[in-house]
Amino acid sequence: PSLTSGQLALAILALGACKGPDGISINYSELVGDLENKFQAEIKNMEDHDGNPLTSYYQLSLDVLALCLFSGNYSIPKVAEIFKPGNKNYYFHEQFSVDTSAMAVLALICVRSKTREQNQIDTKDLNNIDNHIKLLIRKILSQKTKNGLLGNIDSTGEAMQALFVSSNYYNKNQWVCQKTRDTVLTDISQGAFHMPTAAAQILPALMGKTYLDVNKDSSCVYGSGNFNISTQDPISVTPAVSASQIKVNYSVVINNAKDRIVVSVADGSVFLNVMEQAQKENATLFSFTAEETSWGPYITTVRGIKANTNDRTYWELLSNGEHLSKGAGSYVVRAGDDLEVRWSTY
C-alpha cells in the first residue's frame, strides 16, 4: 500500500524481466490488479485537480506500460486522451521533460501494438496514438545536444529506448545512435551512473534492449551461467586527513522573502549537508524534512511548508541562480556557492 503507482509498476517490470528457478511462480494477476486500482486513483485525481496526477506523468507512463505488458485493464481512449503531447505534465518550469516523454512513447508503442494484435481496432484512437508518438519523438529529438545526449545524461537512456522502438517516426539522419552511445560510455567512466536507478535506466539501451522486452522469454540470471566476479584482497590504507572546510551561502526563499546564512561544511559536501548544517545553526529558519527515493533524498518540507502535487508545488534547488538537475544528495557544492531552496510551482 505504501508504494506509489510508478513504484509498483517498476516492481512488476522487474519481476517480469527475470523468470525464477523451476518451481517458483509469481502471481502477476494480484500485483496487476493492485496497479489497476492505483492507476485509476491517478486518473481520478486528475479529474478532481485540474489534470494533476497523484504522482507524475512519468509514473503514469510506467503504469500504462506495465498494465499493457502484463495484460492489465486500461481504457485505450483514456490513454489516447491523457498522453496528448501538449499536456502541461510533459513540462517542468516550461522545460520539456525528455525522460517523461520517452516513457510515454514506450507505453504508447505497447498499447498500439497490443491493440492491433487483439483486433481492438478503433481507427480514431489508433490515429491519435500514432500522432502522439510522432510529435513526442519530434520533441525528444529537438532536445538533442551537440555531443549526442538527448536532454541530459539522466534522460538519455530512456530516450534511446524510445527511439529504438519508433524508427518509423523519424529519419535515420536525425539521430546517430553511435555518437550518443560513445558520449554515454565516456560519462560512465567518469562516474555519471553511480546511482543504481541511473544505471538501470541506461543499461537496457546500451544492450540494445528496451523496457518492452521485459516479459519476453528470458531466463535472466538463472540461465546466464556463472558470473565471473573478481575480488581483490583489501589493501590497508592510511586514514584520510580531515577534509578542509569551505564556506557557502545558503538561503530559503518563500514568496520573494529570503532568509540567508553562511555555513561551513567539509570540502566535497553535497547540497543536503549544507541544509543539515544550516538547520543545526538555526532550526527556526532552516528546518526541513526529506524522504528517501530511488534517486536519493527528496526535500518534502522546508519550515513546515509541504510540497503538493495537486498544487504543482515543490522545493526547487538552485546554485548560483541555476536550477539543479541533480538532487540534494548528489550535487557537490563548491566554496562560495550561492545555494537556495525556493518555494516554486511547475
C-alpha positions in Angstrom: 0.0 0.0 0.0 2.9 2.4 0.6 4.1 2.1 -2.9 3.2 4.8 -5.5 1.7 3.6 -8.7 5.0 4.0 -10.6 7.0 2.1 -7.9 4.6 -0.8 -8.2 4.8 -0.7 -12.0 8.6 -0.8 -11.8 8.4 -3.8 -9.4 6.2 -5.6 -11.8 8.5 -4.8 -14.7 11.5 -6.0 -12.7 9.8 -9.3 -11.8 8.8 -9.8 -15.4 12.4 -9.3 -16.6 13.6 -12.4 -14.8 11.9 -15.8 -14.7 12.7 -17.6 -11.4 14.1 -21.1 -11.0 11.8 -24.0 -11.7 9.0 -24.3 -9.1 8.9 -20.6 -8.3 6.0 -18.7 -9.8 4.9 -15.1 -9.5 1.2 -14.1 -9.0 1.2 -11.3 -11.5 -2.6 -11.1 -11.5 -2.8 -9.8 -7.9 0.0 -7.3 -8.5 -1.5 -6.1 -11.7 -4.9 -5.8 -10.0 -3.3 -3.6 -7.4 -1.7 -1.5 -10.2 -5.1 -1.1 -11.9 -6.5 0.4 -8.7 -3.6 2.7 -8.3 -3.8 3.8 -11.9 -7.5 4.6 -11.5 -6.7 6.7 -8.4 -4.2 8.7 -10.5 -6.9 9.3 -13.2 -9.5 10.3 -10.5 -7.0 12.8 -9.0 -6.5 14.3 -12.5 -10.3 14.7 -12.9 -10.6 16.3 -9.5 -7.5 18.5 -9.5 -7.1 20.3 -12.9 -5.3 17.4 -14.6 -2.7 16.8 -12.0 -2.0 13.1 -11.2 -1.2 11.9 -7.7 2.4 11.5 -8.7 3.6 12.4 -12.2 3.2 11.7 -15.9 6.4 9.7 -15.8 4.8 7.3 -13.2 1.5 7.3 -15.2 3.5 6.1 -18.3 5.1 3.3 -16.2 1.6 2.3 -15.1 0.3 2.0 -18.6 3.5 0.2 -19.8 3.2 -2.4 -17.0 -0.5 -2.9 -17.5 0.0 -3.3 -21.2 2.8 -5.8 -20.9 1.1 -7.9 -18.2 -2.5 -7.9 -19.6 -4.0 -5.4 -17.2 -7.1 -3.4 -17.8 -7.0 0.2 -19.0 -9.0 2.4 -21.3 -7.5 2.9 -24.7 -9.5 6.1 -25.4 -8.4 7.4 -21.9 -4.7 6.7 -22.7 -5.1 8.4 -26.0 -6.6 11.4 -24.2 -4.2 11.9 -21.3 -1.0 11.5 -23.3 -1.5 14.3 -25.7 1.9 15.9 -26.4 0.7 19.4 -25.5 -0.2 18.4 -21.9 1.3 20.6 -19.2 2.6 17.4 -17.4 5.3 17.0 -20.0 6.9 20.2 -18.9 8.8 21.3 -15.8 9.2 25.0 -15.4 8.3 25.3 -19.1 11.2 22.9 -19.9 10.2 19.8 -21.9 10.9 16.6 -20.0 12.7 14.1 -22.2 12.5 11.2 -19.8 8.8 11.7 -19.2 8.0 11.8 -22.9 10.3 8.8 -23.6 8.5 6.7 -21.1 5.2 7.8 -22.6 6.4 6.8 -26.1 7.3 3.3 -24.8 3.8 3.0 -23.2 2.0 4.2 -26.3 4.0 1.9 -28.6 3.0 -1.0 -26.4 -0.7 0.0 -26.3 -0.8 0.5 -30.1 0.9 -2.9 -30.8 -1.3 -4.8 -28.3 -4.5 -3.2 -29.6 -3.6 -4.3 -33.2 -2.7 -7.8 -32.0 -6.1 -8.2 -30.2 -8.0 -6.6 -33.1 -9.3 -4.0 -30.7 -9.2 -1.5 -33.6 -10.6 1.9 -33.2 -9.2 3.9 -36.0 -9.6 7.2 -34.3 -7.8 6.1 -31.1 -5.0 4.5 -33.1 -4.6 7.5 -35.2 -4.4 9.7 -32.1 -1.8 7.4 -30.5 0.2 7.4 -33.7 0.1 11.2 -33.8 1.1 11.4 -30.2 4.2 9.2 -30.8 5.2 11.2 -33.8 5.0 14.5 -32.0 6.7 13.3 -28.8 9.6 11.8 -30.9 10.0 15.1 -32.7 10.2 16.9 -29.3 12.7 14.4 -28.0 15.0 14.9 -31.0 14.7 18.7 -30.6 16.4 18.3 -27.2 19.5 16.5 -28.8 22.8 18.1 -27.8 25.9 18.5 -29.9 27.6 15.6 -28.1 24.6 13.3 -28.8 22.9 13.4 -25.4 19.1 13.5 -25.5 18.0 16.1 -22.9 20.6 15.5 -20.2 22.7 12.5 -19.2 20.0 11.0 -16.9 17.2 11.2 -19.6 19.3 9.8 -22.4 18.9 6.1 -21.6 15.1 6.2 -21.8 15.2 8.5 -24.8 17.4 5.9 -26.6 14.9 3.2 -25.8 12.0 5.3 -27.2 14.0 6.0 -30.4 14.8 2.3 -30.8 11.1 1.3 -31.0 9.9 4.3 -33.0 12.2 4.3 -36.0 9.2 4.6 -38.4 8.5 8.1 -36.9 11.8 9.8 -37.8 14.5 9.8 -40.5 17.7 7.9 -39.8 19.8 11.0 -40.3 18.1 12.7 -37.4 19.8 10.6 -34.8 23.2 8.9 -34.8 23.0 6.3 -32.1 26.7 5.6 -32.0 27.5 9.2 -31.2 25.1 9.1 -28.3 26.5 5.8 -27.1 30.1 7.0 -27.2 29.2 10.0 -25.1 27.4 7.8 -22.6 30.3 5.4 -22.3 32.6 8.3 -21.6 30.3 9.6 -18.9 30.1 6.2 -17.4 33.9 6.2 -17.0 33.5 9.5 -15.1 31.0 8.0 -12.6 27.9 9.6 -14.1 25.7 6.5 -13.3 26.9 5.6 -9.8 23.3 5.5 -8.5 21.5 2.2 -9.1 18.5 3.9 -10.6 20.5 5.8 -13.1 22.4 2.6 -14.1 19.2 0.7 -14.5 17.9 3.3 -16.9 20.9 3.4 -19.2 21.9 -0.3 -19.2 19.0 -1.6 -21.4 19.8 1.0 -24.1 23.5 0.0 -24.1 22.5 -3.6 -24.6 20.2 -2.7 -27.5 17.1 -3.5 -25.4 14.1 -1.6 -24.1 11.5 -2.0 -21.3 9.2 -3.5 -23.9 11.5 -6.6 -23.8 11.0 -7.3 -20.1 8.4 -10.1 -20.4 9.8 -11.8 -23.3 11.2 -15.4 -22.9 14.4 -14.9 -20.9 15.8 -16.8 -18.0 17.7 -13.8 -17.0 20.5 -14.5 -14.4 19.3 -18.1 -13.9 20.3 -19.2 -17.4 23.3 -17.0 -17.9 25.9 -19.3 -16.4 28.2 -18.4 -13.6 29.2 -14.8 -13.2 33.0 -14.3 -13.0 33.3 -11.7 -10.2 36.9 -10.9 -9.4 37.6 -9.7 -5.9 40.8 -8.2 -4.6 42.2 -8.6 -1.1 41.6 -5.4 0.9 44.5 -3.0 0.9 45.5 -1.3 4.1 45.3 2.5 3.7 46.3 5.4 5.8 43.3 7.2 7.3 42.4 10.2 5.4 43.2 13.6 6.8 40.1 15.5 7.9 38.6 17.3 4.9 39.2 21.1 4.8 36.2 23.3 5.4 34.6 25.6 2.8 32.1 28.4 3.2 28.9 28.6 1.2 25.9 30.9 1.2 22.6 29.2 1.8 19.1 30.8 1.5 15.4 29.8 1.9 13.2 31.8 -0.4 9.4 31.9 0.1 7.3 34.3 -1.9 10.3 36.6 -2.6 11.2 36.7 1.1 14.7 35.4 1.6 16.5 34.2 4.8 20.2 33.8 4.4 23.0 32.2 6.3 26.7 31.4 5.7 27.7 27.9 6.7 30.9 25.9 6.8 31.0 22.4 5.6 33.6 19.9 4.6 35.1 20.2 1.1 33.3 17.6 -1.0 29.9 18.0 0.8 26.6 17.8 -1.1 23.7 20.2 -1.0 21.9 18.2 1.7 24.9 18.6 4.0 24.6 22.4 3.7 20.9 22.2 4.6 21.7 20.0 7.6 24.3 22.4 8.9 22.0 25.4 8.4 19.3 23.6 10.3 21.7 22.9 13.2 22.6 26.6 13.4 19.0 27.9 13.1 16.2 25.4 13.2 13.5 28.1 13.1 14.5 29.5 9.7 16.1 26.5 8.1 14.3 23.4 9.3 13.4 20.8 6.6 12.4 17.2 6.1 13.3 14.8 3.3 12.2 11.4 2.2 14.4 8.7 0.6 13.7 7.8 -3.0 15.4 5.7 -5.6 17.1 8.9 -6.8 18.3 9.8 -3.3 16.7 12.2 -0.7 13.8 14.4 -1.9 13.0 17.6 0.0 9.4 17.4 1.1 9.1 20.3 3.5 11.0 23.4 4.5 10.0 25.4 7.5 6.9 23.2 7.7 5.7 24.0 4.2 5.0 20.8 2.3 5.2 20.2 -1.5 1.9 19.3 -3.1 1.4 17.6 -6.5 -2.2 18.8 -6.7 -1.0 22.4 -6.5 2.1 21.6 -8.6 4.3 23.0 -5.8 7.7 21.8 -4.8 11.0 22.9 -3.2 13.3 24.0 -6.0 17.1 23.6 -5.5 19.3 26.3 -7.1 23.0 27.0 -7.2 24.2 30.4 -8.3 20.8 31.1 -9.7 20.6 28.0 -11.9 18.1 25.2 -11.4 19.8 21.9 -10.4 19.2 18.8 -12.4 20.8 16.7 -9.6 19.2 16.1 -6.2 20.2 17.3 -2.8 22.1 14.2 -2.1 24.1 14.3 -5.4 25.1 17.9 -6.1 28.6 18.6 -4.8 28.9 22.2 -3.6 31.9 24.4 -4.1 33.4 27.2 -1.9 31.5 30.5 -2.4 28.4 28.9 -4.0 25.1 30.7 -3.5 22.7 27.9 -2.7 18.9 28.3 -2.5 15.8 26.2 -1.8 12.9 28.1 -3.3 9.1 27.5 -2.9 8.1 27.1 -6.5 5.5 25.8 -8.9 5.9 23.7 -12.0 
